[in-house]
Amino acid sequence: MNLSKPSPYSASDAPGLLYASFNQEFEDGGICIVEMLFRCNYLALVGGGKNPKYPPNKVIIWDDERNRGVIELEFRSEVKAVRLRRDKFVVVLVNKVIVYTFSLQPTKLHVFETVDNDRGLVALSSSDKHAILIFPGRQSGHIQIVDLNSVVSTTAVSSSAPSASANPFSAPPQQQQQHQQQQTQPKYPMASTKPTANISIIPAHTSPLFCLVTNTNGTKCASASDKGTLIRVFDTGSSKLLNEFRRGVDRAEIYSIAFNSDSTRICAGSDKGTVHIFNLDGATGGARVYHGGTGSPSAGPHYGEVIQPHHSSQMSTGNRQSSFAFMKDLLPKYFSSAWSFAQFKVAADCRCICAFGGEKNTVIVICADGSFYRFMFDPQKGGECVRESYNKFLKESDDD
């Protein structure tokens, strides 16, 4: 999470904190971006802050085993993000996404144009079989999806005839004769092969994108706009909308969305200090069923309850839904929205990132105030999560 630009909604952010991540960080000089290649010794570093370790327009691929940089790339503008895989890495500029081979002498493979992307939104799958790259489109709110392993070679044909003066009759007589000879000579076409990638475009939101992620194998992607009220999940192969979730009613900045290991759930963290967990698959359910004709409709459903009004189909995922969902054809879209299956709130209203933990049914959170949390959720009932651990990794007395 890049924290170099302050947020007006997060008053609890620790001053001087430039970047928060689950990866390793450096201490000597400001580092604005740290991206680790899985859990190995390679990291991508970009400098930032008042005293940057490296210029903000440079990408340093750092070998932590050798304790030195092994690749250095310089650009004309500030680097917004970097993503790594074993065979390729991606550099994001304000309106370009550039793909390179991961080698000691990187080769530029692709350059894609985007709408102004100051947040550096990009997602790259880590699967060996599928190299799915996802980034903003050329229009606001659109998503572009590229399979880097499915590259199509296109052939461009051009003439090999030598170029002549724009106006041959104004040239000296000797040059005029040469021009006439060139006109009578046959033109031999020359073919050049250039790799191009097939691009799928999804009109995901009407507002600018604010968060964009993919799962491990690149089969699904999730996005949120700068409104922060809705999260949409798409199939990257067909571009089909799979799920639409409502985080809340008030505007929020969603800084983090993460899939679990089998892509049956997502969690999302925002600047409100809340983390929401949503079920993508009905098989993760096991929740109770709420019938619109029983109980108290005004009280609404509890966490984990599946809404099954007499006049609508069952909501099998276990996510919450309004008790008036059976009237979705008459009421605004808000009443048919799917709400989080489980949620929790950290101590301070600050920006946070989240991910599913290595232990079953856990979510870990890092916040911009320097705090770390681990929560456990009930996969059957959902509801409020239980805090298992807490730590403050940035002390208030620290200067940076």
Secondary structure by P-SEA (a helix, b strand, c coil): ccccccccccccccccccccccbbbbccccccbbbbcccccbbbbbbbccccccccccccccccccccccbbbbcccccccccccccbbbbbcccbbbbbcccccccccccccccccccbbbbbbcccccbbbbbbcccccbbbbbcccbbbbbbbbbbcccccccccccccaaaaaaaaaaaabbbbbbbbbbbbbbbbbbcccccccccccccccccccccccccccbbbbbccccccccccccccccccccccccccccccbbbbbccccbbbbbbcccccccbbbbbcccccccccccccbbbbccccccccccbbbbcccccccccccccccccccccccccccccbbbbbcccccbbbbbcccbbbbbbbbccccccbbbbccccccccccccc
